[in-house]
Amino acid sequence: MHVIASFEHSIYLELAITAIEEAGVHKENIYAVPLLERPGKPRMFDSIHGSDGISLFDAGTALATAFTVIGSTYGFVLKGGAILWGLIGAAVGFSLGVLIDIWHKKKKGEKPAAPGKKTEVVVLVNCTKEEAKHIQTTFWEHMALGVAVCD
């Protein structure tokens, strides 16, 4: 049997491993693997396959709409007409909005992969069927994030 659990890297992990060693599980049957953090900086622009939930186009579309209305309104009295000044207003508004979003994102700094989360440690224990229930309970008592028992 295998008991698999994930823990935050904390003292509870050490206490859980010590508790199952004291319960009779040999050290050779316990595997603890820390996960690595995501390398590199987060990307500025999203791809078609993934998004971080932050859009750079929200302010751009809002300002493009506002500047289009203003450009079209004043375009009736300006040379060139309402359509031309509406398109100019849309381009200027969208560009200004994207620049504001980029500036705001850079000002906030780097965002971690998950706010407030550090990497986890995955623990795998080879044990007998009788020991599995005790190990699972021990992991839950020591603040495991998740536990699974596999045959």
Legacy VTK file of the C-alpha trace (Angstrom):
# vtk DataFile Version 3.0
C-alpha trace
ASCII
DATASET POLYDATA
POINTS 151 float
0.000 0.000 0.000
1.016 3.600 -0.511
-0.090 6.575 1.537
0.549 9.893 -0.222
0.205 13.289 1.458
1.108 16.881 0.728
2.265 19.322 3.379
3.372 22.907 3.532
7.051 23.091 4.333
6.681 23.472 8.105
7.375 21.842 11.447
4.169 19.795 11.087
5.819 17.855 8.276
8.760 16.930 10.500
6.431 15.954 13.328
4.356 13.741 11.013
7.407 11.920 9.668
8.742 11.408 13.193
5.356 10.109 14.380
5.101 7.482 11.629
8.723 6.425 12.222
7.893 5.939 15.916
4.834 3.890 14.873
7.169 1.311 13.298
7.521 2.373 9.656
11.124 2.063 8.517
12.912 5.165 7.305
13.589 3.461 3.939
9.826 3.317 3.280
9.272 7.072 3.679
9.930 9.390 0.741
9.596 13.165 1.114
10.022 15.254 -2.023
9.905 19.085 -1.919
8.383 20.727 -4.977
10.297 23.515 -6.681
8.898 26.986 -7.223
8.087 28.162 -10.736
11.298 29.407 -12.372
11.484 32.858 -13.883
9.192 35.849 -13.865
5.501 35.702 -14.709
4.729 36.727 -18.285
3.429 40.163 -19.115
1.030 38.923 -21.805
-1.248 35.888 -21.633
-1.216 33.171 -24.272
-4.146 31.385 -25.858
-3.425 28.342 -23.656
-3.218 30.011 -20.257
-4.079 33.150 -18.355
-3.167 34.504 -14.934
-6.547 36.203 -14.574
-5.191 39.711 -15.087
-6.117 41.383 -18.353
-4.226 44.251 -19.944
-7.146 45.144 -22.212
-9.879 46.037 -19.707
-8.881 49.666 -19.237
-8.033 49.862 -22.959
-11.530 48.915 -24.062
-13.177 51.189 -21.489
-11.073 54.193 -22.491
-11.483 53.374 -26.196
-15.257 53.498 -25.758
-15.119 56.776 -23.848
-12.697 58.430 -26.277
-14.742 57.185 -29.260
-17.845 58.912 -27.899
-15.920 62.107 -27.199
-14.161 61.998 -30.610
-17.405 61.375 -32.459
-19.179 64.154 -30.599
-16.520 66.764 -31.304
-15.954 65.328 -34.799
-19.163 67.030 -35.951
-17.506 70.429 -35.505
-13.891 69.486 -36.337
-12.466 69.054 -39.794
-12.442 65.372 -40.840
-15.828 64.365 -39.520
-17.280 62.299 -36.733
-16.144 58.887 -38.020
-12.490 59.864 -38.379
-12.356 61.517 -34.971
-14.217 58.563 -33.448
-11.572 56.170 -34.816
-8.775 58.451 -33.624
-10.404 58.581 -30.192
-10.698 54.770 -30.095
-7.029 54.295 -30.991
-5.829 56.893 -28.490
-8.103 55.576 -25.721
-7.134 51.952 -26.257
-3.414 52.763 -26.355
-3.657 54.891 -23.244
-5.600 52.178 -21.387
-3.091 49.439 -22.273
-0.203 51.669 -21.187
-1.943 52.388 -17.877
-2.496 48.655 -17.282
1.140 47.812 -18.095
2.388 50.591 -15.820
0.059 49.454 -13.030
1.142 45.814 -13.365
4.836 46.741 -13.260
4.237 49.034 -10.280
2.632 46.189 -8.307
5.736 44.087 -8.873
6.082 40.375 -9.373
3.143 38.270 -8.358
3.863 34.856 -6.842
2.315 31.792 -8.473
-0.314 31.604 -5.760
-0.650 34.488 -3.302
0.505 33.527 0.188
1.505 30.010 -0.869
4.971 28.546 -0.678
5.981 25.284 -2.249
4.691 22.021 -0.874
6.324 18.749 0.115
4.869 15.466 -1.113
5.328 12.476 1.227
4.992 8.894 -0.001
4.934 6.023 2.508
5.113 2.332 1.587
3.266 0.382 4.256
1.016 -2.560 5.000
-2.763 -2.361 4.851
-2.977 -2.323 8.655
-0.555 0.589 8.963
-2.248 2.666 6.238
-5.199 3.802 8.377
-2.914 4.871 11.243
-0.569 6.748 8.885
-3.501 8.505 7.213
-4.838 9.611 10.616
-1.376 10.768 11.658
-1.027 12.870 8.520
-4.431 14.520 9.082
-3.513 15.263 12.720
-0.327 16.979 11.555
-2.055 19.428 9.183
-1.662 17.637 5.849
-3.121 19.555 2.904
-4.304 16.332 1.294
-3.975 12.566 1.828
-4.572 9.627 -0.525
-4.315 5.879 0.019
-3.450 3.692 -3.000
-3.276 -0.080 -3.338
LINES 1 152
151 0 1 2 3 4 5 6 7 8 9 10 11 12 13 14 15 16 17 18 19 20 21 22 23 24 25 26 27 28 29 30 31 32 33 34 35 36 37 38 39 40 41 42 43 44 45 46 47 48 49 50 51 52 53 54 55 56 57 58 59 60 61 62 63 64 65 66 67 68 69 70 71 72 73 74 75 76 77 78 79 80 81 82 83 84 85 86 87 88 89 90 91 92 93 94 95 96 97 98 99 100 101 102 103 104 105 106 107 108 109 110 111 112 113 114 115 116 117 118 119 120 121 122 123 124 125 126 127 128 129 130 131 132 133 134 135 136 137 138 139 140 141 142 143 144 145 146 147 148 149 150
